[in-house]
Amino acid sequence: MNDPRALEQLRQERETFDHSKAEVAQWSRLRLIMGYAGIAALLGVAVVSGIIVLNPNRYPTGVITVAATTWLVDILSLSVSIFKLVLPQGSATRLKPVTIVRPDRR
């Protein structure tokens, strides 16, 4: 393969693939960080709401109602968000070859 045009095309195709690979890695890292942040947020809200709900003598009835509602809504919305935004299989970019295969060259 001494053709300069073919070498340049191959170089560009490799660069395109490497760029796609790096982009997929960044999106995967972002999904992982979002998942951990969601779990941390869920735990934080659940702990505070749990303390309020499990100690009803220390707080007014309105605060307990708000805490219980927040607890329920937070758990439901985080669960839906994780399944809709973070975990869907179709959202991950599939890596595929970018090199053009020509029947005359193998």
Phi and psi restraints in degrees (range 20) as a CNS / XPLOR table:
assign (resid 1 and name C) (resid 2 and name N)
       (resid 2 and name CA) (resid 2 and name C) 1.0 -104.4 20.0 2
assign (resid 2 and name N) (resid 2 and name CA)
       (resid 2 and name C) (resid 3 and name N) 1.0 -1.9 20.0 2
assign (resid 2 and name C) (resid 3 and name N)
       (resid 3 and name CA) (resid 3 and name C) 1.0 -69.8 20.0 2
assign (resid 3 and name N) (resid 3 and name CA)
       (resid 3 and name C) (resid 4 and name N) 1.0 119.0 20.0 2
assign (resid 3 and name C) (resid 4 and name N)
       (resid 4 and name CA) (resid 4 and name C) 1.0 -61.1 20.0 2
assign (resid 4 and name N) (resid 4 and name CA)
       (resid 4 and name C) (resid 5 and name N) 1.0 -34.4 20.0 2
assign (resid 4 and name C) (resid 5 and name N)
       (resid 5 and name CA) (resid 5 and name C) 1.0 -66.7 20.0 2
assign (resid 5 and name N) (resid 5 and name CA)
       (resid 5 and name C) (resid 6 and name N) 1.0 -43.7 20.0 2
assign (resid 5 and name C) (resid 6 and name N)
       (resid 6 and name CA) (resid 6 and name C) 1.0 -65.5 20.0 2
assign (resid 6 and name N) (resid 6 and name CA)
       (resid 6 and name C) (resid 7 and name N) 1.0 -39.0 20.0 2
assign (resid 6 and name C) (resid 7 and name N)
       (resid 7 and name CA) (resid 7 and name C) 1.0 -64.5 20.0 2
assign (resid 7 and name N) (resid 7 and name CA)
       (resid 7 and name C) (resid 8 and name N) 1.0 -42.3 20.0 2
assign (resid 7 and name C) (resid 8 and name N)
       (resid 8 and name CA) (resid 8 and name C) 1.0 -65.6 20.0 2
assign (resid 8 and name N) (resid 8 and name CA)
       (resid 8 and name C) (resid 9 and name N) 1.0 -40.8 20.0 2
assign (resid 8 and name C) (resid 9 and name N)
       (resid 9 and name CA) (resid 9 and name C) 1.0 -62.7 20.0 2
assign (resid 9 and name N) (resid 9 and name CA)
       (resid 9 and name C) (resid 10 and name N) 1.0 -42.7 20.0 2
assign (resid 9 and name C) (resid 10 and name N)
       (resid 10 and name CA) (resid 10 and name C) 1.0 -64.1 20.0 2
assign (resid 10 and name N) (resid 10 and name CA)
       (resid 10 and name C) (resid 11 and name N) 1.0 -40.0 20.0 2
assign (resid 10 and name C) (resid 11 and name N)
       (resid 11 and name CA) (resid 11 and name C) 1.0 -61.9 20.0 2
assign (resid 11 and name N) (resid 11 and name CA)
       (resid 11 and name C) (resid 12 and name N) 1.0 -44.4 20.0 2
assign (resid 11 and name C) (resid 12 and name N)
       (resid 12 and name CA) (resid 12 and name C) 1.0 -65.8 20.0 2
assign (resid 12 and name N) (resid 12 and name CA)
       (resid 12 and name C) (resid 13 and name N) 1.0 -38.0 20.0 2
assign (resid 12 and name C) (resid 13 and name N)
       (resid 13 and name CA) (resid 13 and name C) 1.0 -66.3 20.0 2
assign (resid 13 and name N) (resid 13 and name CA)
       (resid 13 and name C) (resid 14 and name N) 1.0 -39.5 20.0 2
assign (resid 13 and name C) (resid 14 and name N)
       (resid 14 and name CA) (resid 14 and name C) 1.0 -64.0 20.0 2
assign (resid 14 and name N) (resid 14 and name CA)
       (resid 14 and name C) (resid 15 and name N) 1.0 -42.2 20.0 2
assign (resid 14 and name C) (resid 15 and name N)
       (resid 15 and name CA) (resid 15 and name C) 1.0 -64.6 20.0 2
assign (resid 15 and name N) (resid 15 and name CA)
       (resid 15 and name C) (resid 16 and name N) 1.0 -39.8 20.0 2
assign (resid 15 and name C) (resid 16 and name N)
       (resid 16 and name CA) (resid 16 and name C) 1.0 -62.3 20.0 2
assign (resid 16 and name N) (resid 16 and name CA)
       (resid 16 and name C) (resid 17 and name N) 1.0 -44.5 20.0 2
assign (resid 16 and name C) (resid 17 and name N)
       (resid 17 and name CA) (resid 17 and name C) 1.0 -64.6 20.0 2
assign (resid 17 and name N) (resid 17 and name CA)
       (resid 17 and name C) (resid 18 and name N) 1.0 -43.5 20.0 2
assign (resid 17 and name C) (resid 18 and name N)
       (resid 18 and name CA) (resid 18 and name C) 1.0 -62.3 20.0 2
assign (resid 18 and name N) (resid 18 and name CA)
       (resid 18 and name C) (resid 19 and name N) 1.0 -38.4 20.0 2
assign (resid 18 and name C) (resid 19 and name N)
       (resid 19 and name CA) (resid 19 and name C) 1.0 -64.6 20.0 2
assign (resid 19 and name N) (resid 19 and name CA)
       (resid 19 and name C) (resid 20 and name N) 1.0 -44.3 20.0 2
assign (resid 19 and name C) (resid 20 and name N)
       (resid 20 and name CA) (resid 20 and name C) 1.0 -62.0 20.0 2
assign (resid 20 and name N) (resid 20 and name CA)
       (resid 20 and name C) (resid 21 and name N) 1.0 -40.7 20.0 2
assign (resid 20 and name C) (resid 21 and name N)
       (resid 21 and name CA) (resid 21 and name C) 1.0 -63.5 20.0 2
assign (resid 21 and name N) (resid 21 and name CA)
       (resid 21 and name C) (resid 22 and name N) 1.0 -42.8 20.0 2
assign (resid 21 and name C) (resid 22 and name N)
       (resid 22 and name CA) (resid 22 and name C) 1.0 -65.8 20.0 2
assign (resid 22 and name N) (resid 22 and name CA)
       (resid 22 and name C) (resid 23 and name N) 1.0 -38.6 20.0 2
assign (resid 22 and name C) (resid 23 and name N)
       (resid 23 and name CA) (resid 23 and name C) 1.0 -65.3 20.0 2
assign (resid 23 and name N) (resid 23 and name CA)
       (resid 23 and name C) (resid 24 and name N) 1.0 -41.9 20.0 2
assign (resid 23 and name C) (resid 24 and name N)
       (resid 24 and name CA) (resid 24 and name C) 1.0 -62.5 20.0 2
assign (resid 24 and name N) (resid 24 and name CA)
       (resid 24 and name C) (resid 25 and name N) 1.0 -40.7 20.0 2
assign (resid 24 and name C) (resid 25 and name N)
       (resid 25 and name CA) (resid 25 and name C) 1.0 -64.0 20.0 2
assign (resid 25 and name N) (resid 25 and name CA)
       (resid 25 and name C) (resid 26 and name N) 1.0 -40.3 20.0 2
assign (resid 25 and name C) (resid 26 and name N)
       (resid 26 and name CA) (resid 26 and name C) 1.0 -66.1 20.0 2
assign (resid 26 and name N) (resid 26 and name CA)
       (resid 26 and name C) (resid 27 and name N) 1.0 -43.1 20.0 2
assign (resid 26 and name C) (resid 27 and name N)
       (resid 27 and name CA) (resid 27 and name C) 1.0 -64.6 20.0 2
assign (resid 27 and name N) (resid 27 and name CA)
       (resid 27 and name C) (resid 28 and name N) 1.0 -38.1 20.0 2
assign (resid 27 and name C) (resid 28 and name N)
       (resid 28 and name CA) (resid 28 and name C) 1.0 -64.0 20.0 2
assign (resid 28 and name N) (resid 28 and name CA)
       (resid 28 and name C) (resid 29 and name N) 1.0 -42.8 20.0 2
assign (resid 28 and name C) (resid 29 and name N)
       (resid 29 and name CA) (resid 29 and name C) 1.0 -63.6 20.0 2
assign (resid 29 and name N) (resid 29 and name CA)
       (resid 29 and name C) (resid 30 and name N) 1.0 -41.3 20.0 2
assign (resid 29 and name C) (resid 30 and name N)
       (resid 30 and name CA) (resid 30 and name C) 1.0 -63.5 20.0 2
assign (resid 30 and name N) (resid 30 and name CA)
       (resid 30 and name C) (resid 31 and name N) 1.0 -42.5 20.0 2
assign (resid 30 and name C) (resid 31 and name N)
       (resid 31 and name CA) (resid 31 and name C) 1.0 -61.6 20.0 2
assign (resid 31 and name N) (resid 31 and name CA)
       (resid 31 and name C) (resid 32 and name N) 1.0 -40.6 20.0 2
assign (resid 31 and name C) (resid 32 and name N)
       (resid 32 and name CA) (resid 32 and name C) 1.0 -64.5 20.0 2
assign (resid 32 and name N) (resid 32 and name CA)
       (resid 32 and name C) (resid 33 and name N) 1.0 -44.5 20.0 2
assign (resid 32 and name C) (resid 33 and name N)
       (resid 33 and name CA) (resid 33 and name C) 1.0 -63.4 20.0 2
assign (resid 33 and name N) (resid 33 and name CA)
       (resid 33 and name C) (resid 34 and name N) 1.0 -42.5 20.0 2
assign (resid 33 and name C) (resid 34 and name N)
       (resid 34 and name CA) (resid 34 and name C) 1.0 -62.0 20.0 2
assign (resid 34 and name N) (resid 34 and name CA)
       (resid 34 and name C) (resid 35 and name N) 1.0 -39.6 20.0 2
assign (resid 34 and name C) (resid 35 and name N)
       (resid 35 and name CA) (resid 35 and name C) 1.0 -62.9 20.0 2
assign (resid 35 and name N) (resid 35 and name CA)
       (resid 35 and name C) (resid 36 and name N) 1.0 -46.0 20.0 2
assign (resid 35 and name C) (resid 36 and name N)
       (resid 36 and name CA) (resid 36 and name C) 1.0 -65.5 20.0 2
assign (resid 36 and name N) (resid 36 and name CA)
       (resid 36 and name C) (resid 37 and name N) 1.0 -40.1 20.0 2
assign (resid 36 and name C) (resid 37 and name N)
       (resid 37 and name CA) (resid 37 and name C) 1.0 -64.4 20.0 2
assign (resid 37 and name N) (resid 37 and name CA)
       (resid 37 and name C) (resid 38 and name N) 1.0 -39.4 20.0 2
assign (resid 37 and name C) (resid 38 and name N)
       (resid 38 and name CA) (resid 38 and name C) 1.0 -64.0 20.0 2
assign (resid 38 and name N) (resid 38 and name CA)
       (resid 38 and name C) (resid 39 and name N) 1.0 -41.5 20.0 2
assign (resid 38 and name C) (resid 39 and name N)
       (resid 39 and name CA) (resid 39 and name C) 1.0 -64.6 20.0 2
assign (resid 39 and name N) (resid 39 and name CA)
       (resid 39 and name C) (resid 40 and name N) 1.0 -42.3 20.0 2
assign (resid 39 and name C) (resid 40 and name N)
       (resid 40 and name CA) (resid 40 and name C) 1.0 -63.4 20.0 2
assign (resid 40 and name N) (resid 40 and name CA)
       (resid 40 and name C) (resid 41 and name N) 1.0 -42.5 20.0 2
assign (resid 40 and name C) (resid 41 and name N)
       (resid 41 and name CA) (resid 41 and name C) 1.0 -64.7 20.0 2
assign (resid 41 and name N) (resid 41 and name CA)
       (resid 41 and name C) (resid 42 and name N) 1.0 -42.9 20.0 2
assign (resid 41 and name C) (resid 42 and name N)
       (resid 42 and name CA) (resid 42 and name C) 1.0 -59.9 20.0 2
assign (resid 42 and name N) (resid 42 and name CA)
       (resid 42 and name C) (resid 43 and name N) 1.0 -46.1 20.0 2
assign (resid 42 and name C) (resid 43 and name N)
       (resid 43 and name CA) (resid 43 and name C) 1.0 -63.4 20.0 2
assign (resid 43 and name N) (resid 43 and name CA)
       (resid 43 and name C) (resid 44 and name N) 1.0 -42.1 20.0 2
assign (resid 43 and name C) (resid 44 and name N)
       (resid 44 and name CA) (resid 44 and name C) 1.0 -61.2 20.0 2
assign (resid 44 and name N) (resid 44 and name CA)
       (resid 44 and name C) (resid 45 and name N) 1.0 -49.9 20.0 2
assign (resid 44 and name C) (resid 45 and name N)
       (resid 45 and name CA) (resid 45 and name C) 1.0 -66.4 20.0 2
assign (resid 45 and name N) (resid 45 and name CA)
       (resid 45 and name C) (resid 46 and name N) 1.0 -39.5 20.0 2
assign (resid 45 and name C) (resid 46 and name N)
       (resid 46 and name CA) (resid 46 and name C) 1.0 -64.7 20.0 2
assign (resid 46 and name N) (resid 46 and name CA)
       (resid 46 and name C) (resid 47 and name N) 1.0 -39.3 20.0 2
assign (resid 46 and name C) (resid 47 and name N)
       (resid 47 and name CA) (resid 47 and name C) 1.0 -66.2 20.0 2
assign (resid 47 and name N) (resid 47 and name CA)
       (resid 47 and name C) (resid 48 and name N) 1.0 -48.1 20.0 2
assign (resid 47 and name C) (resid 48 and name N)
       (resid 48 and name CA) (resid 48 and name C) 1.0 -63.9 20.0 2
assign (resid 48 and name N) (resid 48 and name CA)
       (resid 48 and name C) (resid 49 and name N) 1.0 -47.0 20.0 2
assign (resid 48 and name C) (resid 49 and name N)
       (resid 49 and name CA) (resid 49 and name C) 1.0 -64.3 20.0 2
assign (resid 49 and name N) (resid 49 and name CA)
       (resid 49 and name C) (resid 50 and name N) 1.0 -39.1 20.0 2
assign (resid 49 and name C) (resid 50 and name N)
       (resid 50 and name CA) (resid 50 and name C) 1.0 -63.0 20.0 2
assign (resid 50 and name N) (resid 50 and name CA)
       (resid 50 and name C) (resid 51 and name N) 1.0 -41.1 20.0 2
assign (resid 50 and name C) (resid 51 and name N)
       (resid 51 and name CA) (resid 51 and name C) 1.0 -61.5 20.0 2
assign (resid 51 and name N) (resid 51 and name CA)
       (resid 51 and name C) (resid 52 and name N) 1.0 -43.1 20.0 2
assign (resid 51 and name C) (resid 52 and name N)
       (resid 52 and name CA) (resid 52 and name C) 1.0 -67.5 20.0 2
assign (resid 52 and name N) (resid 52 and name CA)
       (resid 52 and name C) (resid 53 and name N) 1.0 -45.2 20.0 2
assign (resid 52 and name C) (resid 53 and name N)
       (resid 53 and name CA) (resid 53 and name C) 1.0 -69.3 20.0 2
assign (resid 53 and name N) (resid 53 and name CA)
       (resid 53 and name C) (resid 54 and name N) 1.0 -36.3 20.0 2
assign (resid 53 and name C) (resid 54 and name N)
       (resid 54 and name CA) (resid 54 and name C) 1.0 -82.7 20.0 2
assign (resid 54 and name N) (resid 54 and name CA)
       (resid 54 and name C) (resid 55 and name N) 1.0 -8.8 20.0 2
assign (resid 54 and name C) (resid 55 and name N)
       (resid 55 and name CA) (resid 55 and name C) 1.0 -121.4 20.0 2
assign (resid 55 and name N) (resid 55 and name CA)
       (resid 55 and name C) (resid 56 and name N) 1.0 68.6 20.0 2
assign (resid 55 and name C) (resid 56 and name N)
       (resid 56 and name CA) (resid 56 and name C) 1.0 -68.5 20.0 2
assign (resid 56 and name N) (resid 56 and name CA)
       (resid 56 and name C) (resid 57 and name N) 1.0 -19.4 20.0 2
assign (resid 56 and name C) (resid 57 and name N)
       (resid 57 and name CA) (resid 57 and name C) 1.0 -73.7 20.0 2
assign (resid 57 and name N) (resid 57 and name CA)
       (resid 57 and name C) (resid 58 and name N) 1.0 -22.2 20.0 2
assign (resid 57 and name C) (resid 58 and name N)
       (resid 58 and name CA) (resid 58 and name C) 1.0 -89.4 20.0 2
assign (resid 58 and name N) (resid 58 and name CA)
       (resid 58 and name C) (resid 59 and name N) 1.0 -13.1 20.0 2
assign (resid 58 and name C) (resid 59 and name N)
       (resid 59 and name CA) (resid 59 and name C) 1.0 -129.4 20.0 2
assign (resid 59 and name N) (resid 59 and name CA)
       (resid 59 and name C) (resid 60 and name N) 1.0 151.8 20.0 2
assign (resid 59 and name C) (resid 60 and name N)
       (resid 60 and name CA) (resid 60 and name C) 1.0 -66.8 20.0 2
assign (resid 60 and name N) (resid 60 and name CA)
       (resid 60 and name C) (resid 61 and name N) 1.0 161.2 20.0 2
assign (resid 60 and name C) (resid 61 and name N)
       (resid 61 and name CA) (resid 61 and name C) 1.0 -60.3 20.0 2
assign (resid 61 and name N) (resid 61 and name CA)
       (resid 61 and name C) (resid 62 and name N) 1.0 -38.9 20.0 2
assign (resid 61 and name C) (resid 62 and name N)
       (resid 62 and name CA) (resid 62 and name C) 1.0 -61.6 20.0 2
assign (resid 62 and name N) (resid 62 and name CA)
       (resid 62 and name C) (resid 63 and name N) 1.0 -40.7 20.0 2
assign (resid 62 and name C) (resid 63 and name N)
       (resid 63 and name CA) (resid 63 and name C) 1.0 -66.5 20.0 2
assign (resid 63 and name N) (resid 63 and name CA)
       (resid 63 and name C) (resid 64 and name N) 1.0 -40.1 20.0 2
assign (resid 63 and name C) (resid 64 and name N)
       (resid 64 and name CA) (resid 64 and name C) 1.0 -64.9 20.0 2
assign (resid 64 and name N) (resid 64 and name CA)
       (resid 64 and name C) (resid 65 and name N) 1.0 -41.5 20.0 2
assign (resid 64 and name C) (resid 65 and name N)
       (resid 65 and name CA) (resid 65 and name C) 1.0 -62.8 20.0 2
assign (resid 65 and name N) (resid 65 and name CA)
       (resid 65 and name C) (resid 66 and name N) 1.0 -44.9 20.0 2
assign (resid 65 and name C) (resid 66 and name N)
       (resid 66 and name CA) (resid 66 and name C) 1.0 -64.0 20.0 2
assign (resid 66 and name N) (resid 66 and name CA)
       (resid 66 and name C) (resid 67 and name N) 1.0 -41.8 20.0 2
assign (resid 66 and name C) (resid 67 and name N)
       (resid 67 and name CA) (resid 67 and name C) 1.0 -64.3 20.0 2
assign (resid 67 and name N) (resid 67 and name CA)
       (resid 67 and name C) (resid 68 and name N) 1.0 -42.6 20.0 2
assign (resid 67 and name C) (resid 68 and name N)
       (resid 68 and name CA) (resid 68 and name C) 1.0 -66.0 20.0 2
assign (resid 68 and name N) (resid 68 and name CA)
       (resid 68 and name C) (resid 69 and name N) 1.0 -41.2 20.0 2
assign (resid 68 and name C) (resid 69 and name N)
       (resid 69 and name CA) (resid 69 and name C) 1.0 -65.0 20.0 2
assign (resid 69 and name N) (resid 69 and name CA)
       (resid 69 and name C) (resid 70 and name N) 1.0 -43.2 20.0 2
assign (resid 69 and name C) (resid 70 and name N)
       (resid 70 and name CA) (resid 70 and name C) 1.0 -61.2 20.0 2
assign (resid 70 and name N) (resid 70 and name CA)
       (resid 70 and name C) (resid 71 and name N) 1.0 -41.9 20.0 2
assign (resid 70 and name C) (resid 71 and name N)
       (resid 71 and name CA) (resid 71 and name C) 1.0 -59.1 20.0 2
assign (resid 71 and name N) (resid 71 and name CA)
       (resid 71 and name C) (resid 72 and name N) 1.0 -50.1 20.0 2
assign (resid 71 and name C) (resid 72 and name N)
       (resid 72 and name CA) (resid 72 and name C) 1.0 -63.8 20.0 2
assign (resid 72 and name N) (resid 72 and name CA)
       (resid 72 and name C) (resid 73 and name N) 1.0 -48.7 20.0 2
assign (resid 72 and name C) (resid 73 and name N)
       (resid 73 and name CA) (resid 73 and name C) 1.0 -64.5 20.0 2
assign (resid 73 and name N) (resid 73 and name CA)
       (resid 73 and name C) (resid 74 and name N) 1.0 -40.2 20.0 2
assign (resid 73 and name C) (resid 74 and name N)
       (resid 74 and name CA) (resid 74 and name C) 1.0 -63.5 20.0 2
assign (resid 74 and name N) (resid 74 and name CA)
       (resid 74 and name C) (resid 75 and name N) 1.0 -45.5 20.0 2
assign (resid 74 and name C) (resid 75 and name N)
       (resid 75 and name CA) (resid 75 and name C) 1.0 -65.2 20.0 2
assign (resid 75 and name N) (resid 75 and name CA)
       (resid 75 and name C) (resid 76 and name N) 1.0 -44.5 20.0 2
assign (resid 75 and name C) (resid 76 and name N)
       (resid 76 and name CA) (resid 76 and name C) 1.0 -65.8 20.0 2
assign (resid 76 and name N) (resid 76 and name CA)
       (resid 76 and name C) (resid 77 and name N) 1.0 -46.5 20.0 2
assign (resid 76 and name C) (resid 77 and name N)
       (resid 77 and name CA) (resid 77 and name C) 1.0 -68.0 20.0 2
assign (resid 77 and name N) (resid 77 and name CA)
       (resid 77 and name C) (resid 78 and name N) 1.0 -37.6 20.0 2
assign (resid 77 and name C) (resid 78 and name N)
       (resid 78 and name CA) (resid 78 and name C) 1.0 -67.6 20.0 2
assign (resid 78 and name N) (resid 78 and name CA)
       (resid 78 and name C) (resid 79 and name N) 1.0 -39.8 20.0 2
assign (resid 78 and name C) (resid 79 and name N)
       (resid 79 and name CA) (resid 79 and name C) 1.0 -62.6 20.0 2
assign (resid 79 and name N) (resid 79 and name CA)
       (resid 79 and name C) (resid 80 and name N) 1.0 -45.2 20.0 2
assign (resid 79 and name C) (resid 80 and name N)
       (resid 80 and name CA) (resid 80 and name C) 1.0 -64.2 20.0 2
assign (resid 80 and name N) (resid 80 and name CA)
       (resid 80 and name C) (resid 81 and name N) 1.0 -42.3 20.0 2
assign (resid 80 and name C) (resid 81 and name N)
       (resid 81 and name CA) (resid 81 and name C) 1.0 -61.9 20.0 2
assign (resid 81 and name N) (resid 81 and name CA)
       (resid 81 and name C) (resid 82 and name N) 1.0 -43.2 20.0 2
assign (resid 81 and name C) (resid 82 and name N)
       (resid 82 and name CA) (resid 82 and name C) 1.0 -63.9 20.0 2
assign (resid 82 and name N) (resid 82 and name CA)
       (resid 82 and name C) (resid 83 and name N) 1.0 -45.4 20.0 2
assign (resid 82 and name C) (resid 83 and name N)
       (resid 83 and name CA) (resid 83 and name C) 1.0 -72.7 20.0 2
assign (resid 83 and name N) (resid 83 and name CA)
       (resid 83 and name C) (resid 84 and name N) 1.0 -29.5 20.0 2
assign (resid 83 and name C) (resid 84 and name N)
       (resid 84 and name CA) (resid 84 and name C) 1.0 -87.0 20.0 2
assign (resid 84 and name N) (resid 84 and name CA)
       (resid 84 and name C) (resid 85 and name N) 1.0 -38.0 20.0 2
assign (resid 84 and name C) (resid 85 and name N)
       (resid 85 and name CA) (resid 85 and name C) 1.0 -105.5 20.0 2
assign (resid 85 and name N) (resid 85 and name CA)
       (resid 85 and name C) (resid 86 and name N) 1.0 -37.7 20.0 2
assign (resid 85 and name C) (resid 86 and name N)
       (resid 86 and name CA) (resid 86 and name C) 1.0 -94.8 20.0 2
assign (resid 86 and name N) (resid 86 and name CA)
       (resid 86 and name C) (resid 87 and name N) 1.0 -40.8 20.0 2
assign (resid 86 and name C) (resid 87 and name N)
       (resid 87 and name CA) (resid 87 and name C) 1.0 -98.5 20.0 2
assign (resid 87 and name N) (resid 87 and name CA)
       (resid 87 and name C) (resid 88 and name N) 1.0 -3.4 20.0 2
assign (resid 87 and name C) (resid 88 and name N)
       (resid 88 and name CA) (resid 88 and name C) 1.0 -65.2 20.0 2
assign (resid 88 and name N) (resid 88 and name CA)
       (resid 88 and name C) (resid 89 and name N) 1.0 137.7 20.0 2
assign (resid 88 and name C) (resid 89 and name N)
       (resid 89 and name CA) (resid 89 and name C) 1.0 -71.8 20.0 2
assign (resid 89 and name N) (resid 89 and name CA)
       (resid 89 and name C) (resid 90 and name N) 1.0 -30.4 20.0 2
assign (resid 89 and name C) (resid 90 and name N)
       (resid 90 and name CA) (resid 90 and name C) 1.0 -72.0 20.0 2
assign (resid 90 and name N) (resid 90 and name CA)
       (resid 90 and name C) (resid 91 and name N) 1.0 -17.2 20.0 2
assign (resid 90 and name C) (resid 91 and name N)
       (resid 91 and name CA) (resid 91 and name C) 1.0 -80.3 20.0 2
assign (resid 91 and name N) (resid 91 and name CA)
       (resid 91 and name C) (resid 92 and name N) 1.0 -17.2 20.0 2
assign (resid 91 and name C) (resid 92 and name N)
       (resid 92 and name CA) (resid 92 and name C) 1.0 -78.6 20.0 2
assign (resid 92 and name N) (resid 92 and name CA)
       (resid 92 and name C) (resid 93 and name N) 1.0 132.2 20.0 2
assign (resid 92 and name C) (resid 93 and name N)
       (resid 93 and name CA) (resid 93 and name C) 1.0 -74.6 20.0 2
assign (resid 93 and name N) (resid 93 and name CA)
       (resid 93 and name C) (resid 94 and name N) 1.0 131.2 20.0 2
assign (resid 93 and name C) (resid 94 and name N)
       (resid 94 and name CA) (resid 94 and name C) 1.0 -87.3 20.0 2
assign (resid 94 and name N) (resid 94 and name CA)
       (resid 94 and name C) (resid 95 and name N) 1.0 130.6 20.0 2
assign (resid 94 and name C) (resid 95 and name N)
       (resid 95 and name CA) (resid 95 and name C) 1.0 -79.1 20.0 2
assign (resid 95 and name N) (resid 95 and name CA)
       (resid 95 and name C) (resid 96 and name N) 1.0 136.4 20.0 2
assign (resid 95 and name C) (resid 96 and name N)
       (resid 96 and name CA) (resid 96 and name C) 1.0 -144.5 20.0 2
assign (resid 96 and name N) (resid 96 and name CA)
       (resid 96 and name C) (resid 97 and name N) 1.0 157.7 20.0 2
assign (resid 96 and name C) (resid 97 and name N)
       (resid 97 and name CA) (resid 97 and name C) 1.0 -64.4 20.0 2
assign (resid 97 and name N) (resid 97 and name CA)
       (resid 97 and name C) (resid 98 and name N) 1.0 141.3 20.0 2
assign (resid 97 and name C) (resid 98 and name N)
       (resid 98 and name CA) (resid 98 and name C) 1.0 -108.5 20.0 2
assign (resid 98 and name N) (resid 98 and name CA)
       (resid 98 and name C) (resid 99 and name N) 1.0 -3.0 20.0 2
assign (resid 98 and name C) (resid 99 and name N)
       (resid 99 and name CA) (resid 99 and name C) 1.0 -74.1 20.0 2
assign (resid 99 and name N) (resid 99 and name CA)
       (resid 99 and name C) (resid 100 and name N) 1.0 132.6 20.0 2
assign (resid 99 and name C) (resid 100 and name N)
       (resid 100 and name CA) (resid 100 and name C) 1.0 -83.2 20.0 2
assign (resid 100 and name N) (resid 100 and name CA)
       (resid 100 and name C) (resid 101 and name N) 1.0 123.5 20.0 2
assign (resid 100 and name C) (resid 101 and name N)
       (resid 101 and name CA) (resid 101 and name C) 1.0 -94.5 20.0 2
assign (resid 101 and name N) (resid 101 and name CA)
       (resid 101 and name C) (resid 102 and name N) 1.0 123.7 20.0 2
assign (resid 101 and name C) (resid 102 and name N)
       (resid 102 and name CA) (resid 102 and name C) 1.0 -108.8 20.0 2
assign (resid 102 and name N) (resid 102 and name CA)
       (resid 102 and name C) (resid 103 and name N) 1.0 138.6 20.0 2
assign (resid 102 and name C) (resid 103 and name N)
       (resid 103 and name CA) (resid 103 and name C) 1.0 -64.2 20.0 2
assign (resid 103 and name N) (resid 103 and name CA)
       (resid 103 and name C) (resid 104 and name N) 1.0 -26.9 20.0 2
assign (resid 103 and name C) (resid 104 and name N)
       (resid 104 and name CA) (resid 104 and name C) 1.0 -79.5 20.0 2
assign (resid 104 and name N) (resid 104 and name CA)
       (resid 104 and name C) (resid 105 and name N) 1.0 -16.7 20.0 2
assign (resid 104 and name C) (resid 105 and name N)
       (resid 105 and name CA) (resid 105 and name C) 1.0 -121.1 20.0 2
assign (resid 105 and name N) (resid 105 and name CA)
       (resid 105 and name C) (resid 106 and name N) 1.0 130.8 20.0 2
